[in-house]
Amino acid sequence: TVVILDFGSQFTQLIARRVREAGVYSEIHPCTTPVDKLRELAPRALILSGGPSSVIEPGAPTLDMGIFDLDLPILGICYGMQLLSHLLPGGRVVSSTDREYGRSEFTVAAASPLFDGLPTDRGLTVWMSHGDRVKSPPEGFSVLGSTPTVDVAAMADPARRIYALQFHPEVAHTEDGSLILHNFLFKIAGLTPGWSMSSFVASQDAALREQIGDRHVVCALSGGVDSTVVAVMLHKAIGKQLHCIFVDNGLLRLNEGEEVAAYLREHFDLNLIHVKAADLFLSLLAGVTDPEEKRKIIGRTFIEVFEREAKKLPGVEFLAQGTLYPDVIESVSFRGPSAVIKSHHNVGGLPDIMKLSLVEPLRELFKDEVRKVAVELGLPDFIIWRHPFPGPGLAIRIIGEVTPKRLDILRRADKIVQAELQASDWYRKVWQGFAVLLPLKTVGVMGDDRTYESVCAVRVVDSIDAMTADWSRVPTEILATISNRIINEVKGINRVVLDISSKPPSTIEWE
Ligand code: XMP
């Protein structure tokens, strides 16, 4: 294991993913983790992340000094590098009022195993994001490279195996960033790659059998890749001791749900309870227009329906959930508590009223790793690459009241967006693409007649983790086809607009 100590950088998760891509298991822990806890984790190397603070400020996040006695290889990145200079004798950090953000050119100044294989005859494009910089490295350290604005852009004390970089090797814009991380892991820390999704599947299978024994497990299937992977892993491990409940809330996409249910029935012979609860959900949503109110009603009703069904199953002792690693990382925020923007409810978020123990086989994984597990399990592309879909479903993509008629209109428009993205292979390039039905009517003309009908917005975004997103630059011909088809084929819509906002300041969904 490599432990990444988090100082609050937006890139911390990216470091963990890069290390895992190299075949080495990594975990993120808060920078406040005491040395005793670290000793228990028994890591083979430490990486100190970047962070938004300045080491010079009073109260800035720091490290348990005992960490240096563990004799572990350490890589400090950005804030991590500044902190090393600040804490170790002889180092000096200066602050600057200008933040440097973006590309820079790094020149290697001294040979080091960290830079093995990098071009030496030219500079390297690297990604910077910092205010402070190291003025002089601590005793025992030498300077390994610089950029036009930063004299000490890389430093090392090879005897103690402590290395540090001012730029971000984990960011894709840094040329050969992965190679630098590989050098740290393999040449400096002496690790060997062993973490892969096939090893993960094998070890989880054994762990699930061990944890569950001959007892029974219930899980909620949503049709998404996470819950499907959970169900299939459990099915492989415990067979008929697994009971899946699929709640059709009437807010799903056209035929979604049925497709997944049919696939699972056919290929895995699962115990699958398909609860058709559309009428209940729709009657409770009647007249409701407030987004948070919609979310609460849907979340609460889902839990009620799920519980009612689960209680009918005798002797169930476990609840399986598709919790992912980003949900369990203890996040450190040095910018103060963040406001609740949307009260997301996931199929995973069931309360503990049922007194069931949790089974969370994906707790250690990032989303892209879950997709790799799905490949490993032999699941089909239509499940593996399915775009994320919110728990409240189409209800939060119908601005205003959710009615059967408006649901039908949106479903048909959305189906066209899905189909055209898939036909052009943009479906896999983007994070999410969908249609939104607006509570707005405009005038149009069809044949010789005047129409007065709804507006539909098309939203397609690129993202790596849904925390930030940008609107996808889908080719205009594809957009033209989507627009033509929706207006011609979906009665009730006579105008299509494109959402060109990024997150932040907008969000991905409209509600
Ligand atoms: P936003 O709109 O917050 O969406 O930018 C970020 C990601 O989360 C999904 N989303 C939800 N997922 N319950 C969910 O399970 C919700 O209430 C919910 N709201 C948004 C959204 O589709 C995007 O992927």
Residues whose N, C-alpha, C, O or C-beta is under 5 A from the ligand:
A	BS01	XMP	S343 H344 H345 N346 P388 F389 P390 G391 P392 A466 T507 I508 E509
